[in-house]
């Protein structure tokens, strides 16, 4: 420890003694950055700190000059978005005129689609219900309208109606909506041709402008 002389004049005589010298404070290095205030979904903040202890001020020395806390922005990744089902499409027309057929409706995991590691939709993509359960007539009526067709006839595939458009997947800016259909109205049988055309359709959707853009 450094010592300094301290003198005073008393009764015409100098009276001196040694006392510790004033010691000014010194700043430590910055510590590590703390965690971001957000884990996902935008711009957060992080902080780091330092101390006035290298050395600490003593014996009337000056405090450290400078901030003890530092703040910076931190960009986080997009949050996971779990998938959601679209609304059900309309029921397809029955695939048989008599004798027990099927009608089908569909939905898609597009309202919104899962993103950034979000969970996929759970549940059924298709639903089936029986239709035209009345028994078919005799073979002499097979070619009359409204009666059953030979089960070995070739049947070309047909599209279901388009599902409703999915919700816009963004809350601001531009996004894309999706609608789907299925080649089950009826499904192709006995070497019938598949449906032609897309199973999935998209269109742009516009939400409110994003802040800061």
C-alpha positions as CSV (number, residue, x, y, z in Angstrom):
1,X,0.0,0.0,0.0
2,X,1.3,3.4,-0.9
3,X,1.5,6.0,1.8
4,X,1.4,9.7,1.6
5,X,2.5,12.3,4.1
6,X,-0.1,14.5,5.7
7,X,1.2,17.6,7.5
8,X,-0.4,20.2,9.6
9,X,1.0,23.3,11.3
10,X,0.3,23.3,15.0
11,X,1.6,25.9,17.4
12,X,4.2,27.0,14.9
13,X,5.5,23.5,14.3
14,X,4.8,21.1,11.4
15,X,3.2,17.9,12.4
16,X,3.5,15.2,9.7
17,X,2.2,11.6,9.5
18,X,1.9,8.9,6.8
19,X,-1.6,8.0,5.6
20,X,-2.8,5.7,2.8
21,X,-2.9,7.4,-0.6
22,X,-6.3,7.9,-2.4
23,X,-7.0,5.0,-4.9
24,X,-9.1,5.6,-7.9
25,X,-11.5,2.8,-9.0
26,X,-10.8,0.7,-12.1
27,X,-13.3,-1.1,-14.3
28,X,-13.3,-4.9,-14.7
29,X,-13.6,-6.5,-18.2
30,X,-17.2,-7.0,-19.5
31,X,-18.8,-10.2,-18.4
32,X,-20.5,-12.5,-20.9
33,X,-23.8,-11.6,-22.6
34,X,-26.9,-12.8,-20.8
35,X,-29.7,-14.6,-22.6
36,X,-32.0,-12.8,-25.1
37,X,-35.2,-11.5,-23.6
38,X,-37.1,-13.4,-26.4
39,X,-36.6,-17.0,-27.3
40,X,-38.3,-16.7,-30.7
41,X,-40.4,-14.4,-32.9
42,X,-38.7,-11.1,-33.1
43,X,-36.1,-8.6,-31.8
44,X,-35.2,-9.0,-28.1
45,X,-32.5,-7.5,-25.8
46,X,-29.5,-8.9,-24.0
47,X,-27.3,-7.3,-21.4
48,X,-23.8,-7.7,-19.9
49,X,-22.2,-6.1,-16.9
50,X,-18.9,-5.1,-15.4
51,X,-17.8,-3.9,-11.9
52,X,-15.8,-1.1,-10.5
53,X,-13.4,-3.4,-8.6
54,X,-10.1,-3.5,-10.4
55,X,-9.3,-1.9,-8.1
56,X,-12.2,-0.6,-6.0
57,X,-11.9,3.1,-5.1
58,X,-10.5,3.7,-1.6
59,X,-9.3,6.4,0.7
60,X,-11.2,9.1,-1.1
61,X,-10.3,8.0,-4.6
62,X,-12.6,8.6,-7.5
63,X,-15.3,6.2,-8.7
64,X,-15.0,4.5,-12.1
65,X,-15.9,6.5,-15.1
66,X,-18.2,4.6,-17.5
67,X,-21.4,2.5,-17.5
68,X,-21.6,-0.8,-15.6
69,X,-24.4,-2.2,-17.8
70,X,-24.4,-2.6,-21.6
71,X,-27.4,-3.5,-23.7
72,X,-27.7,-4.9,-27.2
73,X,-30.4,-6.1,-29.5
74,X,-30.7,-9.8,-30.4
75,X,-32.5,-11.3,-33.4
76,X,-34.4,-14.5,-32.6
77,X,-35.7,-17.2,-35.1
78,X,-39.3,-17.5,-36.1
79,X,-41.4,-19.3,-33.5
80,X,-42.7,-22.8,-34.4
81,X,-46.2,-22.7,-35.9
82,X,-48.4,-25.8,-35.4
83,X,-50.5,-26.9,-38.4
84,X,-54.3,-26.4,-38.5
85,X,-56.9,-28.1,-40.5
86,X,-58.8,-26.3,-43.3
87,X,-62.6,-26.6,-43.4
88,X,-64.1,-29.7,-44.8
89,X,-64.8,-29.8,-48.5
90,X,-68.3,-30.6,-49.7
91,X,-69.3,-34.2,-49.9
92,X,-68.5,-35.8,-53.2
93,X,-71.2,-37.4,-55.3
94,X,-71.8,-41.0,-54.6
95,X,-69.6,-43.4,-56.6
96,X,-72.5,-45.8,-57.2
97,X,-76.0,-45.3,-58.3
98,X,-77.3,-48.2,-56.1
99,X,-76.2,-51.1,-54.1
100,X,-74.2,-49.1,-51.5
101,X,-71.6,-46.5,-52.5
102,X,-69.4,-44.0,-50.8
103,X,-69.3,-40.3,-50.6
104,X,-66.1,-38.6,-49.4
105,X,-65.0,-35.2,-48.1
106,X,-61.5,-34.0,-47.5
107,X,-59.6,-31.3,-45.7
108,X,-55.9,-30.3,-45.6
109,X,-53.4,-29.3,-43.0
110,X,-53.0,-25.8,-44.5
111,X,-54.8,-23.4,-42.2
112,X,-52.0,-22.7,-41.4
113,X,-49.4,-25.3,-42.6
114,X,-46.9,-26.2,-40.0
115,X,-43.7,-24.1,-40.1
116,X,-40.4,-23.9,-38.3
117,X,-40.7,-27.3,-36.6
118,X,-44.3,-26.9,-35.6
119,X,-46.5,-29.9,-35.1
120,X,-48.4,-31.5,-38.0
121,X,-52.2,-31.8,-37.8
122,X,-53.6,-34.8,-36.1
123,X,-56.8,-36.5,-37.1
124,X,-58.4,-37.7,-40.4
125,X,-57.7,-36.1,-43.7
126,X,-60.6,-37.9,-45.4
127,X,-64.1,-38.8,-44.2
128,X,-66.3,-41.4,-45.9
129,X,-70.1,-42.0,-45.5
130,X,-72.3,-44.6,-47.2
131,X,-74.7,-43.5,-49.9
132,X,-77.3,-44.9,-52.3
133,X,-77.7,-48.1,-50.2
134,X,-80.9,-49.2,-52.0
135,X,-80.3,-52.6,-53.8
136,X,-79.8,-52.5,-57.5
137,X,-82.5,-53.8,-59.8
138,X,-82.3,-56.9,-62.1
139,X,-79.9,-57.2,-64.9
140,X,-82.5,-56.3,-67.4
141,X,-82.5,-52.8,-66.0
142,X,-78.7,-52.3,-65.8
143,X,-78.7,-49.9,-68.7
144,X,-81.6,-47.8,-67.6
145,X,-80.8,-44.3,-66.1
146,X,-80.5,-44.3,-62.4
147,X,-79.8,-48.0,-62.0
148,X,-76.5,-49.8,-61.2
149,X,-73.8,-50.2,-63.7
150,X,-71.8,-53.4,-64.2
151,X,-69.2,-53.6,-61.5
152,X,-66.6,-54.4,-64.2
153,X,-67.2,-51.3,-66.2
154,X,-64.3,-48.9,-66.6
155,X,-64.7,-45.8,-64.4
156,X,-62.6,-42.8,-64.9
157,X,-61.5,-40.7,-61.9
158,X,-63.3,-37.5,-61.0
159,X,-62.3,-34.6,-58.9
160,X,-64.1,-33.6,-55.7
161,X,-65.1,-30.0,-55.4
162,X,-62.3,-27.7,-54.2
163,X,-62.0,-27.3,-50.5
164,X,-62.5,-23.8,-49.0
165,X,-59.4,-21.6,-49.1
166,X,-57.2,-22.0,-46.0
167,X,-56.7,-19.0,-43.7
168,X,-54.0,-16.6,-44.6
169,X,-50.9,-17.9,-42.8
170,X,-49.4,-14.5,-42.0
171,X,-50.6,-11.7,-39.7
172,X,-48.9,-9.0,-41.8
173,X,-47.4,-8.7,-45.2
174,X,-48.0,-11.2,-48.0
175,X,-48.9,-14.9,-47.7
176,X,-50.4,-17.7,-49.7
177,X,-53.7,-19.5,-49.2
178,X,-54.2,-23.1,-50.2
179,X,-57.1,-25.2,-51.3
180,X,-57.2,-28.9,-52.3
181,X,-59.3,-31.5,-54.0
182,X,-59.0,-35.3,-54.4
183,X,-59.5,-37.7,-57.3
184,X,-62.1,-39.7,-55.5
185,X,-65.3,-38.5,-57.1
186,X,-65.3,-41.3,-58.2
187,X,-61.9,-42.9,-57.8
188,X,-60.7,-44.5,-61.1
189,X,-61.6,-48.2,-61.3
190,X,-61.0,-51.1,-63.8
191,X,-58.2,-49.2,-65.7
192,X,-60.0,-46.0,-65.7
193,X,-57.9,-42.8,-66.2
194,X,-56.7,-40.7,-63.3
195,X,-57.9,-37.2,-62.9
196,X,-56.0,-34.5,-64.9
197,X,-55.0,-31.2,-63.3
198,X,-53.6,-30.1,-60.0
199,X,-54.6,-31.5,-56.7
200,X,-53.5,-28.3,-54.9
201,X,-54.1,-24.6,-55.8
202,X,-52.7,-21.5,-54.2
203,X,-53.4,-17.8,-54.3
204,X,-51.8,-14.8,-52.7
205,X,-53.3,-13.2,-49.7
206,X,-52.6,-9.8,-48.1
207,X,-52.7,-8.9,-44.5
208,X,-51.9,-5.6,-42.8
209,X,-48.5,-4.1,-43.6
210,X,-45.8,-5.3,-41.2
211,X,-44.4,-2.6,-38.8
212,X,-41.0,-1.3,-39.8
213,X,-41.3,-2.4,-43.5
